[in-house]
């Protein structure tokens, strides 16, 4: 799901990814705060290895105005797409459901829906904005 194509820089949309263990972005402008990390790398699905240069907090603003905090987001320069890890979402208080060509993300403790995303291609879910 990730690409290192330099013509396609990560914007502010996110791909919901069942294969990555951490949220990650190649767009430093999305980070509210970031700390440098030494000697970390990630291996992409195509076998490429990229350097993680920081870890920080990204605020995703819902259309309602509410901010959702993504913590421990890895900053990976040259990563073509922002990746939202299903594993990390589930371990930080969200439920993730797939049904009828949609992905629904809810807060675990309140069952409040924070995102509903339609599949755009087979297996690809683009999160453009939280609810």
Beta strands, then each sheet from edge to edge (+ up, - down):
strand 1: 14-17
strand 2: 24-25
strand 3: 31-43
strand 4: 49-61
strand 5: 67-75
strand 6: 82-85
strand 7: 94-99
strand 8: 102-107
strand 9: 113-121
strand 10: 124-127
sheet 1: 6+ 1+ 10- 9+ 8- 7+
sheet 2: 2+ 5+ 4- 3+
end
